[in-house]
Amino acid sequence: MVDVLAIAAHRDDVEQTCGGTLLVQQGLGWKTGILDLTRGESGTRGTAAEREAEANDAARILGVSHREALDLPDGNVQNTLENRLKVAGVLRRLRPRVVILPYWQGRHPDHYTSATLGYESCFVSGLSKLDLEGAPHRPYKILYASLYADVRPTFVVDISAYMEQRLQSLLAYRSQYATRPEGGGLFVPEEEIRERTFASARHYGMLAGVRYAEPFVQKEVALASDLMIIPVQSI
């Protein structure tokens, strides 16, 4: 079982969008996990076997308690009943309280499809009469990692203490981020990865008065009971 489960289409998506947040949660004593929906067999760079080894290395750097990958086709993630049941089976087994999904809009169809697939799987997982192994379970909170979305975040997570570790988890994917001839126009040059990673985190950190942060969106309205402890100074 895990407390926080990040679900993403591809191995390395989590490291790019919410790896620092998983480190923060792990540092607070919560158990974290990652569910990759595909195995990377269709990527421009690397093989599925390479991506698996790299994902395992990254998981160790992030300190996650559990990581696994489903067998959805890389480049063709579909929101079907069969796939919803696959994800729901993992949710029932791991029983997370918080699920982090990709933002529901984006350039890559796998990413935005994974957002809808993930949400509907969370709903399906809670159906008591579903013909699926395990007790019904529905996460309490569903959040969307919005780092690459042009939207104002609902909140950000201060990851300042974990920036170097977050970067190292990303660089574990040597097949993707080392300088290689394949996909030269699509991938960030290796010498720019650190600068870009820190710059984006710095931008979101400045919005909340911290050094580095990762952004998130939640669809529901937040609730506050004590106005005296709402964080982030207004003026």
N, C-alpha and C positions, 0 to 999 in steps of 0.2 A: 504494500500500500504506500501511496505518496500523498503529501498534502497539496502540492502544486504540480500540475502537469502541463507542460508546454507541448502543443501539437502543431506540427508544421509539415509542409509538403516534402521538403528536401532536407537531407543531411547537410547542415551548416546554416539553414534558415534561422533556427533558434539562436545559434551563436551570434548571428548578425543583429537580431532584433531584440532579444530579451535575455541574453546570456548573463549580463551583469545583474539583472533582477533575480535570476535563479541563484546566483552567488550570494546576493543579499539575503534571500530567504533561507538558503542553506546556513548562512552565518547566524541567523536568528534561531536556528534549531529545527527548522521545518524540513521535511523530506521532499526532495524535488525529483521530477522525472521528465523524460522527453519521449514523445512518440513521433517518429518520422513516418509519414504515410507511404513514401516511396523509397527505393533503394539506390537510385542514381544511375540506372543502367543506360539511360538515354542522354546523359549529360555530354556537353561538348568536350569536357575534360574529365579524365579519370574513368575508372570502371566501378561497378557496384562493389567489388571486393575491396578496392582501394578506399572507397568512400566509407565502407563499414569499419575498416581498421582506423581511419581518421576520426570517425564519429566516436569510436570507443576511446581513443586518446583524448578527444575533446571532452567527453563525458567525465573522464577522470579529472581533468583540469577544472571543470565546473563543479565537481563534487556531487553529481547527481546520484541518487540512490538506485535509479532504474532507467534504462534506455532500451527501446526496441524499435524495429521498423516493420511496417506492414508490407504487403506485396502489391500495392496499387501501382498501375503503370506510370512510370516517370514520364511526364509530359502529357499525360492523359488522365488526370485525376477527375473522376466523375462522382457526382452526388447521387448515388443509386442506393436502393434499399440494401443490397448486398454489402456495399461499402459502409453504410451507416451501421449495420449489424457488426461488422468487423471492428469499427471504432468503439461502438457501444460495449462490445465484449471486453475490450481493454479497460474502459471506464469502470465497468462492474468489477473487474479484477483489482484495479489499482485504487479505486474509490477516492479520487482527489476532491478536495473541497474547492479548489480554485483551478480553473482551466484557462490557459492563455492560447489564443488563436491568432492566426494572421489577420490583418485588416481586410475588410470585405471588398476593397477595391484595389486594383494594381495592374501592372503590365503583364505579369505572367498568369495565365489562366489557372495553373495549378494552385497559385497562392489564394486568389479570391474564391475559387471553388472550395478550397480547404476550409475557409472561414465558414461557409454555409454548411458544408458537410460536417464540420466539427460541432457547430451549434445544434444541428438537427440530431446528431448522434447523442449529444448530451440530453436532449429531450427524450429520444427513443430509449436510452439507457434506463430511464426512470419508469417505463411502462411495466406495470406489475404482471400483465398477462402476456407479455412478449415471450415467444418461444426462443429463449436465449439463456445460456448457462449463467449462473450467478444471481445474487439478489439484486433487485432494482436499486439503482443509484443515480442521482442527478446532482451534479456539482452545484454548490451554493452560488458561486460567482464565476461569470464568464467574462474575460477581458480580452481586448484586441491590441496586439503589439503594432503600433502605428508609426514606427521609425521612418519607413519609406513612403508614408502617405502624406499628402499635402493637406493635413487637417490639424486643427488645434487640439492638443491632447486634453483629455479629462483630468489627468494627473500625470506626474512623472515620478520615477523612483530614483533616488540618489544612489548612484553606483560609484561614487568617487573613490572609495576605498578598494575597488575591485577592477579598475580600468585596465591595469596591466594583465591581470589574470584573464579578463574578458578577451583582450586582444590575443593572448596566447591560445585560448580555445579556438579562435578563428583561424589562427595561423597553423593549427594542427592539420588543417586541410591543405596539405602541400600540393595535392593534385589540382586544387582550384586556385590557390593564391600564390604559388611559386611562379616565376616567369617561365612561360611555355609558349611555343608557337601557336598552338591550337586556340582559337577564339581570342586572338590578341586584341581585336576591336571591341569585344564584349566584356572582358574582365578588367578590373582595376589593376594597373601595373603594381607589381609587388612593392616597389619603393614608395608608393603612394598610400598603401593600405593603412599604415599607422596614422598618417596625417588625416585621412578621411574619417577613420573610425573615431579619433579623438575630437575632430572638429564637429561632427554631428552630435556627439555626446555633450560637448561643450555648449552647443547651441541650446539643447534642451535643458541642460543644467542652469544656464543663465535665466531661463524663463521662471525658474523657481528659486533662484538665489543660491544654488549650489554649484559645484565645479562641473561635475559630469552626471548626466541622467539619461534614462531611457523613457520614452513616452508611451502612454496607453490611453485607450478609449474604452469607456463602458457605456452601454446603451441606456441603462436605467439611471434615474436621478439619485444623487448621493444624499445621505441623511446625516444631519449634524444635530447633536443635542446640547453641546456646550460651545457657545460662540467664542468663548475665551481661549479655546485651544485649537481653533482652526489654523492650520499652518500656512506659511507663505505670506509675507508682509504685503499689504496693498499699496502703500505709498511711502 
